[in-house]
Amino acid sequence: MHGSVSTRRIEVTHGRMFALALPMTLSHVTTPLLGLVDATVIGRLGEAHLLGAVALGSVIFDFVFWSFGSLRMATAGLTAQATGAGDRHLVDCTLARALLVAAVTGLLLILLQWPIAAIAFPLVGASEAVTGALSTYFFVRIWAAPFTLANYVILGSTLGRGRTDLGLLLQVAINVANILLTMMLVLAFDLGVAGAAIGTAVAEVAGVGLGVLVLRRLGSNPFAVSMGEVLNKAAMLQTMAVNRDIMIRNVALILAFSIFSALGARTGDVTLAANAVLYNMFLIGGYFLDGFATAAETLCGQSVGARDERSFRRAIALSLGWSLGFGLAVSTIFLVGGGFFIDFVTTNPEVRAYARDYLVFAALTPLVGAAAFAFDGIYTGATWTRFMRDLMLVALAVYGFVLLAAGGLGNTALWIALLVFLGTRGIGQALLCARLTKQTFATP
């Protein structure tokens, strides 16, 4: 793909950037509604331990599946490059390989369900009643693992083609099916926690069916690819390497946020509650920034595939510009209106006062993290995943150093370390970007 100079030109405009970013922003914003509906439906049963079980079950699955979110990102990057090169067969081969990896990984998760439960259940430290219900939820929902991971792949394939509108459609369809099935199975058929798990599992299966239909309408048929092509050694090694790098990056990111939550919990209930309220600001900012990161994945990947350096550099400039602009806007809104947000989320006077003391740190996270979000999309699209992985590990080490060095500052140290972590990632990626761009487009 890199051996010839192409005359293909990738359209990179403000309009196309927004057209790609907006559907994924909407998708990210609607996803939390899913957990809310599950909680509301189970909550109507009036049993606190059932509500706790579903909440903890969702956390466990979020952790397990998000670790394999590399399937979406890797598929998007590789598909974008194949699309940019105008190679539709390579798009199908990429999809077929990723689906095979998803199927094998999902089956391994099913086979390892008992060891996973043995590790996860004690970590959440729930009561006996909650653990019993959690066990029911976990051992039902785990059977959907291959389909959940296949949906990541299908989403990545639609995003790599630049069809974020279809990505939004698939995400909304899965969420709506989940909501309707959960309401029916829990409230009408009285299946309790098992009903919530079955509803989620069946929605994932239906999502794969709909996703395959959507891809077929786009002229894609991964099942027509020969097994010899799917198992092509060089291509499969590339697929596995990109997935491995992004997976390590994802696990490091989860670890950083878990350390933040765990250390906050150690300093008392008020600190834990206040940080939880403020952390939602970071998540909300992330929903907006993720949209531009997805647009960068698509446009940068397609530009690399087309060997269009000018469009690649423009995609970098636009994604960085819009990410920083939105980061500044969201940070400003949080600084001005953060007090109202805190009061809306909690009624506890002590938590409200404590959260206000740390509002400025939380409000700065979208701005400080904007470059890291944008570069994650750029690096994924260009499949510079090894460097993205290494820079994440460096940032994690710096994060740990700041926590140790500033430990005496208590909760202030936590927020400073989080901002340094976000900033270090963005700065590191910015410093390497020019050299990597030059290497990528160098004439062999």
Backbone torsions as a table, in degrees:
resi	resn	phi	psi	omega
1	MET	NA	-31.0	-176.1
2	HIS	-91.6	0.2	-170.5
3	GLY	-84.9	-17.3	-175.8
4	SER	-123.4	153.3	176.8
5	VAL	-89.6	120.8	-174.7
6	SER	-95.6	150.8	173.9
7	THR	-93.4	0.1	178.9
8	ARG	-64.7	138.0	179.0
9	ARG	-120.4	126.1	-179.8
10	ILE	-92.1	127.9	-179.7
11	GLU	-74.3	118.0	177.3
12	VAL	-126.8	102.3	-178.8
13	THR	-132.5	166.2	175.5
14	HIS	-59.4	-40.6	-179.1
15	GLY	-62.4	-43.7	-179.4
16	ARG	-69.9	-36.6	177.0
17	MET	-58.0	-45.6	179.9
18	PHE	-69.0	-39.3	-179.6
19	ALA	-62.2	-32.7	177.6
20	LEU	-80.6	-39.2	-173.3
21	ALA	-75.5	-39.7	-171.9
22	LEU	-60.8	-48.4	179.7
23	PRO	-59.0	-38.3	-179.0
24	MET	-73.3	-31.9	174.2
25	THR	-62.7	-45.3	177.8
26	LEU	-61.9	-39.2	179.3
27	SER	-62.4	-44.5	-179.9
28	HIS	-65.8	-38.0	-178.1
29	VAL	-68.5	-35.3	-177.2
30	THR	-80.9	-21.3	-176.7
31	THR	-57.9	-43.0	179.2
32	PRO	-61.6	-21.6	178.8
33	LEU	-61.4	-28.5	-179.1
34	LEU	-61.2	-50.2	178.7
35	GLY	-63.3	-35.7	178.9
36	LEU	-63.8	-43.6	-179.9
37	VAL	-66.3	-44.9	176.7
38	ASP	-55.8	-46.2	-179.2
39	ALA	-64.3	-40.0	-179.1
40	THR	-66.5	-43.4	-179.0
41	VAL	-64.4	-47.7	178.8
42	ILE	-67.6	-36.2	179.4
43	GLY	-60.3	-28.3	-179.7
44	ARG	-70.1	-14.5	177.2
45	LEU	-76.9	-14.0	173.7
46	GLY	76.7	13.9	-179.8
47	GLU	-111.9	112.7	-175.4
48	ALA	-61.1	-38.1	-176.2
49	HIS	-67.8	-28.7	177.8
50	LEU	-70.3	-41.1	178.7
51	LEU	-63.2	-42.8	178.3
52	GLY	-63.0	-38.0	-179.2
53	ALA	-64.8	-44.4	-179.9
54	VAL	-66.8	-40.3	179.6
55	ALA	-62.7	-46.4	-179.8
56	LEU	-69.2	-37.6	177.0
57	GLY	-60.0	-41.7	178.6
58	SER	-63.5	-39.0	178.7
59	VAL	-62.9	-45.2	-179.6
60	ILE	-61.1	-47.0	-178.5
61	PHE	-69.3	-35.4	175.4
62	ASP	-58.7	-44.0	-179.1
63	PHE	-64.8	-48.4	-177.4
64	VAL	-64.4	-50.5	-175.0
65	PHE	-73.4	-35.8	-178.6
66	TRP	-66.4	-28.0	175.4
67	SER	-60.6	-31.6	179.3
68	PHE	-98.1	16.2	174.0
69	GLY	-62.5	-11.8	175.0
70	SER	-56.4	-28.9	179.9
71	LEU	-61.6	-39.2	178.5
72	ARG	-69.6	-48.9	-175.0
73	MET	-66.8	-44.4	-179.6
74	ALA	-64.2	-43.1	179.4
75	THR	-64.2	-40.4	179.2
76	ALA	-62.2	-46.2	-178.9
77	GLY	-63.7	-48.2	-178.6
78	LEU	-68.2	-36.8	178.6
79	THR	-68.0	-40.4	178.4
80	ALA	-60.6	-40.8	179.8
81	GLN	-67.4	-40.5	178.1
82	ALA	-66.2	-37.8	178.2
83	THR	-65.7	-43.7	178.4
84	GLY	-62.1	-33.1	178.4
85	ALA	-78.4	-8.0	-179.5
86	GLY	72.9	23.6	-176.8
87	ASP	-104.4	91.0	-175.8
88	ARG	-67.5	-32.0	179.3
89	HIS	-67.9	-37.1	177.3
90	LEU	-65.7	-34.6	175.1
91	VAL	-58.6	-46.5	179.4
92	ASP	-66.0	-40.8	178.6
93	CYS	-62.6	-42.6	178.2
94	THR	-60.0	-44.5	179.1
95	LEU	-63.9	-44.8	-178.3
96	ALA	-62.8	-42.7	179.3
97	ARG	-63.9	-43.7	-178.7
98	ALA	-65.4	-38.5	177.6
99	LEU	-64.6	-37.2	177.5
100	LEU	-64.7	-44.1	177.9
101	VAL	-61.6	-42.0	179.2
102	ALA	-62.7	-43.0	-178.9
103	ALA	-64.5	-46.4	-179.1
104	VAL	-65.0	-44.2	179.7
105	THR	-63.5	-43.2	179.0
106	GLY	-61.7	-41.7	178.2
107	LEU	-66.0	-37.1	176.7
108	LEU	-63.3	-40.6	177.7
109	LEU	-61.8	-39.2	177.4
110	ILE	-64.7	-44.1	179.7
111	LEU	-65.3	-30.8	-177.3
112	LEU	-97.4	16.7	-173.9
113	GLN	-59.9	-36.8	-178.9
114	TRP	-70.3	-46.9	175.3
115	PRO	-60.3	-38.8	179.1
116	ILE	-61.3	-45.7	179.4
117	ALA	-63.6	-39.8	-178.4
118	ALA	-63.5	-30.0	178.0
119	ILE	-84.9	-45.1	-171.8
120	ALA	-73.5	-42.1	-174.0
121	PHE	-61.5	-46.9	177.7
122	PRO	-64.1	-31.3	-178.9
123	LEU	-64.4	-36.9	-178.7
124	VAL	-76.6	-17.6	172.1
125	GLY	56.7	42.5	-177.2
126	ALA	-87.0	166.8	177.7
127	SER	-68.8	170.2	-178.3
128	GLU	-63.0	-40.9	-179.1
129	ALA	-64.6	-43.4	-179.9
130	VAL	-66.6	-42.8	-178.9
131	THR	-61.8	-37.6	177.9
132	GLY	-62.5	-46.1	178.8
133	ALA	-69.9	-37.2	177.6
134	LEU	-60.6	-39.8	179.1
135	SER	-59.8	-44.2	177.8
136	THR	-59.9	-48.6	-178.4
137	TYR	-61.4	-47.9	-175.3
138	PHE	-63.5	-49.2	-172.5
139	PHE	-75.3	-9.2	171.0
140	VAL	-90.1	-50.2	-172.2
141	ARG	-69.2	-27.9	-177.0
142	ILE	-59.2	-25.4	-178.3
143	TRP	-68.4	-14.3	178.2
144	ALA	-88.1	1.3	-174.0
145	ALA	-51.4	-47.9	-179.7
146	PRO	-60.5	-34.4	-178.3
147	PHE	-76.8	-37.1	176.4
148	THR	-60.8	-45.7	-179.5
149	LEU	-69.6	-34.7	176.1
150	ALA	-64.0	-35.4	176.7
151	ASN	-65.7	-33.8	174.2
152	TYR	-61.1	-44.0	-178.7
153	VAL	-64.2	-47.1	-178.7
154	ILE	-62.2	-41.7	177.0
155	LEU	-61.7	-45.1	178.8
156	GLY	-59.6	-38.3	-179.7
157	SER	-67.0	-40.0	178.6
158	THR	-68.6	-38.0	-179.5
159	LEU	-68.3	-41.0	179.6
160	GLY	-62.1	-29.8	177.3
161	ARG	-79.3	-6.7	-177.8
162	GLY	85.5	16.4	-179.9
163	ARG	-104.6	65.1	178.3
164	THR	-67.0	-22.3	176.2
165	ASP	-63.4	-40.7	177.6
166	LEU	-71.2	-33.4	175.3
167	GLY	-60.3	-43.6	177.1
168	LEU	-63.0	-44.7	179.8
169	LEU	-57.0	-46.4	-178.7
170	LEU	-65.2	-43.0	-180.0
171	GLN	-63.3	-44.1	179.6
172	VAL	-65.3	-40.4	-179.6
173	ALA	-61.6	-44.8	178.7
174	ILE	-62.8	-43.9	-179.1
175	ASN	-64.6	-43.6	179.4
176	VAL	-64.7	-43.8	178.2
177	ALA	-60.7	-41.4	178.9
178	ASN	-60.8	-46.2	-179.2
179	ILE	-61.3	-49.5	-177.5
180	LEU	-64.8	-44.0	-179.8
181	LEU	-65.7	-41.9	179.6
182	THR	-63.2	-44.0	178.5
183	MET	-61.2	-43.4	-178.3
184	MET	-66.7	-48.3	-174.8
185	LEU	-71.6	-34.8	-178.0
186	VAL	-83.0	-48.9	-173.4
187	LEU	-87.1	-40.6	-176.8
188	ALA	-85.3	-42.8	-176.6
189	PHE	-98.0	-2.2	173.3
190	ASP	57.1	42.5	-178.7
191	LEU	-92.4	-0.2	175.1
192	GLY	59.7	-139.8	-177.2
193	VAL	-61.7	-37.3	178.1
194	ALA	-60.4	-37.0	178.7
195	GLY	-63.3	-40.3	178.1
196	ALA	-63.8	-41.4	179.8
197	ALA	-67.7	-43.0	179.2
198	ILE	-63.8	-42.2	179.7
199	GLY	-58.5	-44.9	179.0
200	THR	-65.1	-43.2	-178.3
201	ALA	-63.8	-46.5	-179.3
202	VAL	-65.2	-36.8	178.1
203	ALA	-62.6	-37.9	178.1
204	GLU	-65.8	-41.9	178.0
205	VAL	-62.3	-45.5	178.9
206	ALA	-62.8	-35.5	178.5
207	GLY	-61.9	-40.2	177.7
208	VAL	-64.6	-43.5	178.5
209	GLY	-59.2	-46.6	179.3
210	LEU	-66.0	-40.1	-179.7
211	GLY	-61.7	-42.2	178.2
212	VAL	-63.8	-40.2	178.2
213	LEU	-62.7	-43.6	179.4
214	VAL	-62.0	-44.6	179.9
215	LEU	-65.2	-36.6	177.3
216	ARG	-64.1	-37.8	177.8
217	ARG	-65.6	-25.6	176.7
218	LEU	-83.0	1.7	179.3
219	GLY	86.7	19.5	-176.7
220	SER	-107.7	135.1	177.0
221	ASN	-141.0	88.6	-177.3
222	PRO	-65.1	-21.5	-177.0
223	PHE	-78.5	-9.2	177.2
224	ALA	-88.6	-8.3	179.5
225	VAL	-74.9	132.6	-178.5
226	SER	-68.1	149.4	-180.0
227	MET	-61.7	-30.4	177.1
228	GLY	-61.6	-41.9	178.5
229	GLU	-70.6	-39.5	179.7
230	VAL	-60.9	-41.5	-175.5
231	LEU	-92.6	11.9	176.2
232	ASN	-49.9	122.8	-168.7
233	LYS	-58.5	-50.8	-176.7
234	ALA	-62.6	-44.5	-178.3
235	ALA	-67.3	-41.6	180.0
236	MET	-67.0	-38.2	177.2
237	LEU	-63.2	-39.5	177.1
238	GLN	-63.5	-45.3	179.2
239	THR	-58.6	-46.0	-178.1
240	MET	-67.3	-38.9	-178.8
241	ALA	-65.9	-44.7	179.2
242	VAL	-63.1	-44.7	177.9
243	ASN	-62.3	-42.0	-179.7
244	ARG	-61.1	-46.9	-178.3
245	ASP	-61.3	-45.6	-177.9
246	ILE	-69.6	-34.4	178.4
247	MET	-64.4	-44.4	177.5
248	ILE	-60.9	-41.7	177.8
249	ARG	-60.9	-43.8	-179.7
250	ASN	-64.5	-43.9	-179.7
251	VAL	-63.7	-39.9	177.4
252	ALA	-62.7	-39.6	179.2
253	LEU	-65.6	-45.1	177.7
254	ILE	-60.7	-40.6	-179.7
255	LEU	-62.1	-42.9	179.8
256	ALA	-61.1	-44.9	-179.2
257	PHE	-71.2	-33.0	178.1
258	SER	-67.5	-40.0	177.4
259	ILE	-62.1	-41.4	178.8
260	PHE	-58.2	-47.9	-178.9
261	SER	-66.9	-43.7	-176.6
262	ALA	-65.2	-44.4	-179.8
263	LEU	-68.5	-33.4	175.5
264	GLY	-64.5	-39.7	-179.1
265	ALA	-65.0	-32.4	-177.8
266	ARG	-68.1	-23.7	-175.8
267	THR	-89.7	5.1	174.3
268	GLY	122.0	161.9	-175.6
269	ASP	-65.7	-37.5	-178.9
270	VAL	-65.8	-44.0	178.1
271	THR	-62.5	-44.4	179.4
272	LEU	-59.0	-46.5	-178.4
273	ALA	-66.9	-43.4	-179.4
274	ALA	-63.9	-44.5	178.9
275	ASN	-63.6	-36.3	178.4
276	ALA	-63.3	-40.8	177.6
277	VAL	-63.8	-48.2	-176.8
278	LEU	-69.8	-33.4	-179.5
279	TYR	-62.2	-29.1	176.6
280	ASN	-62.0	-29.1	176.3
281	MET	-64.6	-43.7	178.0
282	PHE	-61.1	-42.6	-179.9
283	LEU	-64.2	-43.0	179.6
284	ILE	-62.3	-44.9	176.6
285	GLY	-59.9	-38.1	179.5
286	GLY	-63.5	-34.0	179.0
287	TYR	-59.6	-41.5	-179.5
288	PHE	-71.4	-43.6	-177.2
289	LEU	-68.8	-33.1	179.0
290	ASP	-61.2	-33.0	178.7
291	GLY	-61.1	-44.1	179.5
292	PHE	-71.9	-31.5	175.9
293	ALA	-63.5	-40.8	178.0
294	THR	-64.6	-41.6	177.4
295	ALA	-62.1	-39.5	178.3
296	ALA	-64.6	-40.8	176.0
297	GLU	-53.0	-51.4	-175.8
298	THR	-65.2	-53.3	-174.0
299	LEU	-68.5	-40.7	178.9
300	CYS	-69.1	-41.9	178.7
301	GLY	-62.7	-44.9	179.7
302	GLN	-65.7	-35.7	178.8
303	SER	-67.4	-38.9	176.8
304	VAL	-64.6	-44.5	179.5
305	GLY	-61.3	-37.3	-179.5
306	ALA	-85.1	-2.8	-176.4
307	ARG	57.9	39.7	-176.5
308	ASP	-107.1	87.4	-174.7
309	GLU	-65.9	-37.3	-178.4
310	ARG	-61.8	-44.6	178.6
311	SER	-67.6	-34.9	178.3
312	PHE	-61.8	-47.0	-179.4
313	ARG	-66.3	-35.5	177.7
314	ARG	-68.1	-38.1	178.1
315	ALA	-62.7	-39.1	177.0
316	ILE	-62.3	-48.0	-177.0
317	ALA	-62.2	-44.6	-177.8
318	LEU	-68.7	-44.0	-177.8
319	SER	-66.3	-39.7	177.3
320	LEU	-66.5	-43.8	-179.0
321	GLY	-61.0	-48.9	-179.1
322	TRP	-69.2	-36.7	178.3
323	SER	-63.5	-47.2	179.2
324	LEU	-65.3	-38.7	178.0
325	GLY	-62.9	-47.2	178.6
326	PHE	-67.3	-38.6	177.6
327	GLY	-59.1	-44.0	178.5
328	LEU	-64.1	-43.1	-178.8
329	ALA	-64.0	-46.6	-178.5
330	VAL	-66.7	-40.6	177.6
331	SER	-61.2	-41.4	178.6
332	THR	-62.9	-44.1	178.9
333	ILE	-61.2	-41.8	179.8
334	PHE	-66.3	-40.2	179.2
335	LEU	-63.6	-39.8	-177.7
336	VAL	-79.2	-45.9	-173.5
337	GLY	-107.5	9.1	-176.8
338	GLY	-60.9	-34.4	179.1
339	GLY	-61.2	-41.0	178.1
340	PHE	-64.9	-39.0	179.3
341	PHE	-62.8	-45.2	179.5
342	ILE	-59.9	-45.8	-179.3
343	ASP	-65.4	-31.4	179.7
344	PHE	-70.8	-39.3	-174.4
345	VAL	-78.7	-37.1	-178.0
346	THR	-132.6	146.5	178.2
347	THR	-105.3	-5.1	-178.0
348	ASN	-72.5	119.3	-175.9
349	PRO	-59.9	-38.3	-178.1
350	GLU	-68.1	-42.8	179.3
351	VAL	-66.3	-41.2	178.8
352	ARG	-58.7	-47.6	-177.8
353	ALA	-65.3	-42.3	-178.8
354	TYR	-66.2	-42.0	180.0
355	ALA	-63.2	-37.4	179.0
356	ARG	-63.3	-32.8	179.8
357	ASP	-63.4	-27.8	-176.1
358	TYR	-111.6	10.1	-177.3
359	LEU	-58.0	-40.8	-175.7
360	VAL	-61.3	-36.5	178.9
361	PHE	-65.4	-47.8	-179.3
362	ALA	-64.2	-38.5	-178.6
363	ALA	-65.9	-27.5	-178.3
364	LEU	-80.8	-16.1	-174.8
365	THR	-58.9	-40.3	179.1
366	PRO	-63.3	-38.9	-178.9
367	LEU	-71.7	-47.6	-178.8
368	VAL	-66.1	-33.2	-178.0
369	GLY	-89.1	-5.5	-173.5
370	ALA	-58.2	-45.5	-178.1
371	ALA	-64.5	-40.0	179.9
372	ALA	-61.5	-42.8	178.2
373	PHE	-61.6	-48.9	-178.2
374	ALA	-61.4	-46.6	-178.0
375	PHE	-67.8	-30.5	174.7
376	ASP	-58.6	-42.7	177.0
377	GLY	-66.2	-43.4	179.5
378	ILE	-61.5	-48.9	-177.6
379	TYR	-66.3	-36.5	178.7
380	THR	-67.4	-45.3	179.4
381	GLY	-61.9	-38.3	179.6
382	ALA	-83.3	-2.9	-174.1
383	THR	52.7	41.8	171.3
384	TRP	-88.3	46.0	-168.2
385	THR	-70.9	-29.6	179.5
386	ARG	-63.7	-40.7	179.7
387	PHE	-72.0	-37.5	177.1
388	MET	-61.3	-42.2	177.8
389	ARG	-62.2	-49.5	-176.1
390	ASP	-64.4	-40.6	179.5
391	LEU	-67.2	-34.5	175.7
392	MET	-63.3	-41.7	180.0
393	LEU	-67.2	-37.3	175.4
394	VAL	-63.0	-45.4	179.8
395	ALA	-62.2	-37.7	178.6
396	LEU	-64.9	-40.0	178.1
397	ALA	-64.6	-42.7	177.8
398	VAL	-63.0	-41.4	177.6
399	TYR	-56.9	-47.6	179.2
400	GLY	-63.4	-40.1	179.2
401	PHE	-62.9	-45.1	179.8
402	VAL	-63.2	-40.6	178.3
403	LEU	-60.3	-42.1	179.7
404	LEU	-70.5	-43.0	-175.9
405	ALA	-69.2	-36.0	-175.4
406	ALA	-106.2	16.1	-175.2
407	GLY	-53.3	-32.6	-178.8
408	GLY	-66.5	-13.6	-179.1
409	LEU	-85.4	0.4	176.7
410	GLY	64.9	-129.3	-175.9
411	ASN	-66.6	-28.6	177.1
412	THR	-60.5	-38.8	179.2
413	ALA	-62.7	-38.0	179.0
414	LEU	-60.4	-48.2	-177.1
415	TRP	-70.6	-37.5	176.4
416	ILE	-62.4	-44.3	-179.7
417	ALA	-62.2	-39.4	179.5
418	LEU	-64.2	-43.8	179.0
419	LEU	-65.0	-40.3	177.8
420	VAL	-63.9	-41.2	178.5
421	PHE	-59.0	-48.0	179.5
422	LEU	-64.6	-44.8	-178.5
423	GLY	-66.4	-39.8	-179.8
424	THR	-61.1	-41.9	179.6
425	ARG	-61.7	-47.5	-178.5
426	GLY	-64.0	-43.4	-179.0
427	ILE	-66.2	-44.1	179.6
428	GLY	-60.1	-45.3	179.8
429	GLN	-66.4	-37.4	178.9
430	ALA	-63.5	-41.7	-177.8
431	LEU	-65.4	-33.6	-178.5
432	LEU	-86.0	-19.1	-168.7
433	CYS	-57.5	-46.0	-176.3
434	ALA	-62.1	-44.1	-179.4
435	ARG	-65.2	-42.5	-179.4
436	LEU	-67.2	-36.5	177.2
437	THR	-62.5	-44.7	-179.5
438	LYS	-61.5	-43.4	179.0
439	GLN	-64.7	-41.8	-176.0
440	THR	-63.6	-39.0	-175.2
441	PHE	-102.1	8.0	177.0
442	ALA	-65.6	137.9	178.5
443	THR	-71.5	121.0	-178.0
444	PRO	-61.0	NA	NA
